């Protein structure tokens, strides 16, 4: 019993920390955090995404695709380009939920490095479009910015960081795992088709082409026909709920005005490290008209800590749940790479914004 509890605490330390912080801030404020329909909707969409991708993973198609990628050249560069384009088109969360299970099925030793690289690349790609991330969509709508103005403002960040990640990828070497037994991969074509359609369906819900409630279809199908697809990381979803409540509490604690655009950039990037970039966007939008600095700050602020962005938690938990190597080592590598990306992208911001 004690060993099981210790194992749970070590594996789900992020969930335990989020619950502790939520309880502490609630006790300090003497209030229960407020959850709105807009807060719960992303959790429903993530659950539907996880189930759809789990169904695709169970079908065996990811192993087949992974073997084809392995046999080609410049695997890291290919993954960087695919992730960048995918996150810009179908949002950061969808791209990571689709790409990371594919990486974890590869027969190579550097899976941890590739997960980190693609997780960081997804931030750069998703930042480019108004619908790539939740904070982008909010800023785009709240400040009534034109699409061309939006893309022109954030393009130096997206393409600058793409160049950094692609350069790293070109020099990154991948080595196959030795003495892996040859397995004849069987692909269940029917499952591939069904769950690919469900993934597309949920993606349309994420992009708001369909109502979020329509994503329940991806939950209903496996409940009736395929319970194996329901074996997803529910602890991650509870962790998100805790962080949403924590962010709501912190917004009550933090208040003030921001005048200079550089202050908006720095404060939004810093605050994102503690309450994540989406709540930071919602909070600071009421105190500043510098939408461009807020856009840069919250996208740059997505790099860094594990809680700086929901996407970081998705990538982290997908890797850890796979049981693929040393969790502590991966956590340190993930955060080190994230903070390095934050410093580089911050340098790009000041370089671009101080140009005559």
SETIDREN-754691 format. One record per residue (C-alpha): residue number from 1; residue in one letter; chain; x, y, z. Coordinates in Angstrom, 3 decimals. Example, Ala and Ser with C-alpha at 12.3 -4.5 7.8 and 13.67 -1.06 7.14 Angstrom:
<recs>
1_A_A_12.300_-4.500_7.800
2_S_A_13.670_-1.060_7.140
</recs>
This chain:
<recs>
1_X_A_0.000_0.000_0.000
2_X_A_2.777_2.421_0.955
3_X_A_4.761_1.520_-2.166
4_X_A_1.699_2.116_-4.341
5_X_A_1.136_5.543_-2.742
6_X_A_4.788_6.495_-3.175
7_X_A_4.693_5.398_-6.817
8_X_A_1.572_7.511_-7.392
9_X_A_3.135_10.586_-5.758
10_X_A_6.307_10.264_-7.830
11_X_A_4.446_9.664_-11.081
12_X_A_1.744_12.291_-10.544
13_X_A_3.786_14.886_-8.661
14_X_A_2.491_17.622_-10.947
15_X_A_-1.120_16.775_-10.091
16_X_A_-0.306_16.707_-6.370
17_X_A_1.497_20.064_-6.617
18_X_A_-1.405_21.625_-8.539
19_X_A_-3.930_20.400_-5.963
20_X_A_-1.772_21.679_-3.100
21_X_A_-1.379_25.120_-4.703
22_X_A_-5.095_25.296_-5.457
23_X_A_-6.018_24.424_-1.862
24_X_A_-3.437_26.853_-0.444
25_X_A_-4.589_29.829_-2.538
26_X_A_-8.257_29.004_-1.894
27_X_A_-7.605_28.892_1.860
28_X_A_-5.654_32.180_1.678
29_X_A_-8.455_33.939_-0.206
30_X_A_-11.285_32.196_1.593
31_X_A_-12.980_31.425_-1.706
32_X_A_-13.692_28.555_-4.069
33_X_A_-12.425_29.180_-7.620
34_X_A_-15.036_29.764_-10.301
35_X_A_-15.273_27.387_-13.249
36_X_A_-17.175_28.568_-16.305
37_X_A_-18.289_26.644_-19.390
38_X_A_-15.334_28.196_-21.252
39_X_A_-12.979_26.712_-18.638
40_X_A_-14.401_23.191_-18.879
41_X_A_-14.727_23.102_-22.690
42_X_A_-10.967_22.681_-23.359
43_X_A_-10.916_19.702_-20.966
44_X_A_-13.741_18.036_-22.915
45_X_A_-11.951_18.685_-26.215
46_X_A_-8.689_17.290_-24.849
47_X_A_-10.442_14.160_-23.604
48_X_A_-11.977_13.644_-27.054
49_X_A_-8.578_14.224_-28.710
50_X_A_-6.849_11.763_-26.388
51_X_A_-9.459_9.095_-27.098
52_X_A_-9.330_9.581_-30.880
53_X_A_-5.526_9.387_-30.940
54_X_A_-5.545_6.400_-28.554
55_X_A_-7.825_4.599_-30.976
56_X_A_-5.462_5.395_-33.854
57_X_A_-2.505_4.260_-31.752
58_X_A_-4.232_0.964_-30.909
59_X_A_-4.897_0.339_-34.604
60_X_A_-1.160_-0.098_-35.270
61_X_A_-0.925_2.591_-37.953
62_X_A_1.468_4.788_-35.951
63_X_A_4.024_1.970_-35.838
64_X_A_3.763_1.563_-39.607
65_X_A_4.166_5.307_-40.213
66_X_A_7.035_5.458_-37.711
67_X_A_8.936_2.708_-39.515
68_X_A_8.621_4.617_-42.788
69_X_A_9.930_7.799_-41.167
70_X_A_12.848_5.935_-39.586
71_X_A_14.019_4.606_-42.929
72_X_A_14.330_8.069_-44.457
73_X_A_17.006_10.702_-43.926
74_X_A_16.853_13.799_-41.685
75_X_A_14.134_12.453_-39.383
76_X_A_14.412_15.335_-36.836
77_X_A_14.154_17.993_-39.574
78_X_A_11.113_16.269_-41.076
79_X_A_9.392_16.178_-37.692
80_X_A_10.159_19.861_-37.072
81_X_A_8.626_20.908_-40.396
82_X_A_5.590_18.631_-40.002
83_X_A_4.958_19.817_-36.440
84_X_A_5.348_23.494_-37.374
85_X_A_2.849_23.258_-40.242
86_X_A_0.429_21.024_-38.360
87_X_A_0.324_23.263_-35.277
88_X_A_-0.259_26.350_-37.422
89_X_A_-3.158_24.686_-39.239
90_X_A_-4.923_22.532_-36.633
91_X_A_-3.759_24.130_-33.318
92_X_A_-0.923_23.290_-30.966
93_X_A_-2.795_20.735_-28.846
94_X_A_-4.025_18.671_-31.808
95_X_A_-0.558_18.598_-33.377
96_X_A_1.139_17.396_-30.176
97_X_A_-1.500_14.778_-29.391
98_X_A_-0.980_13.424_-32.923
99_X_A_2.811_13.724_-33.293
100_X_A_4.157_12.652_-29.895
101_X_A_2.612_9.153_-29.876
102_X_A_4.151_8.711_-33.329
103_X_A_7.585_9.672_-31.964
104_X_A_7.216_7.356_-28.979
105_X_A_6.652_4.467_-31.380
106_X_A_9.927_5.059_-33.209
107_X_A_12.750_2.540_-32.891
108_X_A_15.384_5.098_-31.889
109_X_A_17.250_6.034_-28.715
110_X_A_16.682_9.809_-28.910
111_X_A_12.908_9.832_-28.447
112_X_A_13.147_12.190_-25.452
113_X_A_15.075_14.768_-27.496
114_X_A_12.586_14.534_-30.357
115_X_A_9.605_14.962_-28.008
116_X_A_11.175_18.111_-26.545
117_X_A_12.133_19.456_-29.975
118_X_A_8.676_18.950_-31.445
119_X_A_6.957_20.328_-28.322
120_X_A_8.982_23.533_-28.639
121_X_A_8.470_23.695_-32.405
122_X_A_4.711_23.438_-31.922
123_X_A_4.780_26.726_-29.999
124_X_A_6.487_28.473_-32.917
125_X_A_4.082_27.103_-35.507
126_X_A_0.888_27.662_-33.528
127_X_A_1.867_31.261_-32.721
128_X_A_1.691_32.172_-36.413
129_X_A_-2.085_31.902_-36.838
130_X_A_-4.955_33.535_-34.937
131_X_A_-6.436_30.117_-34.119
132_X_A_-3.172_28.247_-33.416
133_X_A_-3.406_28.710_-29.650
134_X_A_-6.231_29.742_-27.282
135_X_A_-4.443_32.968_-26.308
136_X_A_-3.995_33.902_-29.971
137_X_A_-7.680_33.421_-30.645
138_X_A_-8.595_35.545_-27.635
139_X_A_-6.232_38.396_-28.564
140_X_A_-7.382_38.267_-32.190
141_X_A_-11.027_38.607_-31.130
142_X_A_-10.665_40.859_-28.064
143_X_A_-8.561_43.529_-29.788
144_X_A_-10.306_43.155_-33.180
145_X_A_-7.017_42.719_-35.057
146_X_A_-6.916_41.941_-38.786
147_X_A_-5.465_38.592_-39.809
148_X_A_-2.700_40.191_-41.886
149_X_A_-1.689_42.526_-39.055
150_X_A_-1.713_39.629_-36.608
151_X_A_0.513_37.390_-38.744
152_X_A_2.866_40.244_-39.649
153_X_A_3.354_41.064_-35.963
154_X_A_4.190_37.549_-34.770
155_X_A_5.910_36.184_-37.913
156_X_A_9.454_37.108_-36.747
157_X_A_8.913_34.978_-33.624
158_X_A_7.485_31.993_-35.513
159_X_A_9.985_31.886_-38.356
160_X_A_12.913_32.955_-36.194
161_X_A_12.336_30.074_-33.782
162_X_A_11.622_27.689_-36.678
163_X_A_15.081_28.533_-38.040
164_X_A_16.635_27.825_-34.605
165_X_A_14.878_24.461_-34.212
166_X_A_15.502_23.425_-37.809
167_X_A_19.196_24.256_-37.504
168_X_A_19.415_22.123_-34.371
169_X_A_17.475_19.320_-36.077
170_X_A_19.824_19.248_-39.061
171_X_A_22.752_18.502_-36.765
172_X_A_20.854_16.071_-34.536
173_X_A_21.742_12.413_-35.031
174_X_A_19.343_9.557_-34.354
175_X_A_20.480_5.998_-33.687
176_X_A_18.331_2.852_-33.811
177_X_A_17.772_0.727_-30.719
178_X_A_20.009_-2.348_-30.884
179_X_A_18.668_-5.896_-30.974
180_X_A_15.001_-4.971_-31.208
181_X_A_12.986_-8.055_-32.217
182_X_A_11.313_-7.821_-35.601
183_X_A_7.540_-7.553_-35.237
184_X_A_5.073_-7.936_-38.061
185_X_A_2.870_-4.869_-37.536
186_X_A_-0.801_-5.561_-38.160
187_X_A_-2.907_-2.520_-38.983
188_X_A_-6.635_-2.595_-38.260
189_X_A_-7.867_-0.611_-41.255
190_X_A_-11.400_-0.162_-39.924
191_X_A_-10.131_1.348_-36.656
192_X_A_-7.799_3.669_-38.549
193_X_A_-10.683_5.007_-40.635
194_X_A_-13.114_5.361_-37.726
195_X_A_-10.691_7.130_-35.401
196_X_A_-9.206_9.276_-38.175
197_X_A_-12.732_10.527_-38.891
198_X_A_-13.277_11.111_-35.162
199_X_A_-9.964_12.994_-34.933
200_X_A_-11.002_15.199_-37.850
201_X_A_-14.407_15.691_-36.197
202_X_A_-12.836_16.791_-32.906
203_X_A_-10.384_19.053_-34.753
204_X_A_-13.356_20.844_-36.329
205_X_A_-14.718_21.302_-32.802
206_X_A_-11.378_22.729_-31.637
207_X_A_-11.392_25.167_-34.574
208_X_A_-14.977_26.142_-33.639
209_X_A_-16.374_25.033_-36.986
210_X_A_-18.508_22.582_-35.003
211_X_A_-19.871_23.235_-31.480
212_X_A_-17.637_21.856_-28.675
213_X_A_-20.451_19.572_-27.510
214_X_A_-20.183_17.676_-30.798
215_X_A_-16.852_16.291_-29.539
216_X_A_-18.852_14.006_-27.246
217_X_A_-19.219_11.742_-30.263
218_X_A_-15.559_10.742_-29.829
219_X_A_-16.377_9.701_-26.254
220_X_A_-19.664_7.959_-27.059
221_X_A_-18.286_5.670_-29.783
222_X_A_-15.620_3.904_-27.673
223_X_A_-18.054_3.687_-24.755
224_X_A_-20.284_1.580_-26.978
225_X_A_-17.783_-0.211_-29.216
226_X_A_-14.151_0.047_-28.054
227_X_A_-13.395_0.459_-24.334
228_X_A_-9.631_0.121_-24.954
229_X_A_-9.596_3.618_-26.467
230_X_A_-10.823_5.042_-23.171
231_X_A_-7.529_4.195_-21.419
232_X_A_-6.112_7.730_-21.547
233_X_A_-4.347_9.972_-19.025
234_X_A_-7.225_11.225_-16.848
235_X_A_-4.766_12.518_-14.248
236_X_A_-3.595_15.079_-16.797
237_X_A_-7.152_16.334_-17.271
238_X_A_-7.604_16.711_-13.500
239_X_A_-4.256_18.553_-13.389
240_X_A_-5.583_21.028_-15.962
241_X_A_-8.709_21.611_-13.878
242_X_A_-6.532_22.346_-10.844
243_X_A_-4.412_24.827_-12.773
244_X_A_-7.502_26.573_-14.137
245_X_A_-8.773_27.022_-10.582
246_X_A_-5.326_28.131_-9.408
247_X_A_-5.165_30.719_-12.204
248_X_A_-8.595_32.022_-11.178
249_X_A_-7.358_32.471_-7.613
250_X_A_-4.177_34.216_-8.726
251_X_A_-6.122_36.671_-10.879
252_X_A_-7.828_37.799_-7.672
253_X_A_-4.456_38.282_-5.981
254_X_A_-2.793_40.090_-8.896
255_X_A_-4.121_43.393_-10.225
256_X_A_-2.539_46.532_-11.629
257_X_A_-1.912_48.616_-14.756
258_X_A_0.734_48.160_-17.416
259_X_A_1.795_51.124_-19.515
260_X_A_4.941_50.449_-21.585
261_X_A_4.802_47.700_-24.235
262_X_A_8.126_46.225_-23.060
263_X_A_6.677_45.911_-19.556
264_X_A_3.658_44.098_-20.971
265_X_A_5.935_41.705_-22.853
266_X_A_8.181_40.962_-19.874
267_X_A_5.377_40.665_-17.331
268_X_A_3.240_38.411_-19.539
269_X_A_6.193_36.136_-20.334
270_X_A_7.105_35.949_-16.637
271_X_A_3.562_35.463_-15.348
272_X_A_3.003_32.665_-17.871
273_X_A_5.660_30.640_-16.072
274_X_A_3.419_30.464_-12.998
275_X_A_-0.191_30.444_-14.215
276_X_A_0.317_29.502_-17.929
277_X_A_-0.095_31.744_-20.945
278_X_A_-3.855_31.487_-21.504
279_X_A_-4.904_32.775_-18.032
280_X_A_-2.158_35.397_-18.326
281_X_A_-3.723_36.617_-21.576
282_X_A_-7.199_36.776_-20.066
283_X_A_-5.893_38.665_-17.030
284_X_A_-3.606_41.231_-18.669
285_X_A_-5.913_42.044_-21.577
286_X_A_-8.015_44.084_-19.138
287_X_A_-5.029_46.238_-18.165
288_X_A_-3.305_47.043_-21.453
289_X_A_-3.956_48.096_-25.029
290_X_A_-0.578_46.794_-26.214
291_X_A_-1.996_43.684_-27.890
292_X_A_1.184_43.122_-29.915
293_X_A_3.395_42.980_-26.807
294_X_A_0.843_40.726_-25.086
295_X_A_0.789_38.452_-28.132
296_X_A_4.577_38.185_-28.123
297_X_A_4.817_37.833_-24.355
298_X_A_2.313_35.001_-23.990
299_X_A_3.703_33.048_-26.948
300_X_A_7.305_33.505_-25.808
301_X_A_6.105_32.742_-22.272
302_X_A_4.841_29.367_-23.484
303_X_A_8.459_28.265_-23.396
304_X_A_10.036_27.580_-20.009
305_X_A_8.263_25.872_-17.133
306_X_A_6.040_22.813_-17.467
307_X_A_2.985_24.882_-16.559
308_X_A_3.798_27.807_-18.846
309_X_A_1.425_26.339_-21.439
310_X_A_-1.099_23.531_-21.547
311_X_A_0.839_22.153_-24.522
312_X_A_3.920_21.655_-22.324
313_X_A_1.903_19.533_-19.916
314_X_A_0.465_17.501_-22.774
315_X_A_3.909_16.763_-24.215
316_X_A_5.369_16.036_-20.772
317_X_A_2.596_13.698_-19.649
318_X_A_2.441_11.843_-22.968
319_X_A_6.141_11.067_-22.636
320_X_A_6.086_10.209_-18.931
321_X_A_2.963_8.045_-19.235
322_X_A_4.707_6.073_-21.946
323_X_A_7.338_5.069_-19.367
324_X_A_10.078_5.855_-21.828
325_X_A_13.223_6.424_-19.757
326_X_A_14.225_8.466_-16.689
327_X_A_11.458_10.930_-15.735
328_X_A_13.737_13.264_-13.751
329_X_A_16.262_13.428_-16.586
330_X_A_13.520_14.196_-19.116
331_X_A_12.025_16.883_-16.866
332_X_A_15.370_18.651_-16.508
333_X_A_16.075_18.438_-20.253
334_X_A_12.574_19.700_-21.070
335_X_A_12.833_22.721_-18.769
336_X_A_16.410_23.538_-19.762
337_X_A_15.498_23.486_-23.458
338_X_A_12.343_25.485_-22.719
339_X_A_14.139_28.255_-20.859
340_X_A_16.848_28.393_-23.520
341_X_A_14.119_28.828_-26.158
342_X_A_12.539_31.530_-23.981
343_X_A_15.811_33.475_-23.840
344_X_A_16.398_33.176_-27.586
345_X_A_12.855_34.209_-28.487
346_X_A_13.036_37.072_-25.991
347_X_A_16.182_38.230_-27.769
348_X_A_14.307_38.097_-31.088
349_X_A_11.538_40.269_-29.591
350_X_A_13.885_43.000_-28.415
351_X_A_15.892_42.761_-31.634
352_X_A_12.777_43.238_-33.767
353_X_A_11.057_45.830_-31.565
354_X_A_14.123_48.090_-31.225
355_X_A_14.865_48.132_-34.939
356_X_A_14.430_51.560_-36.543
</recs>
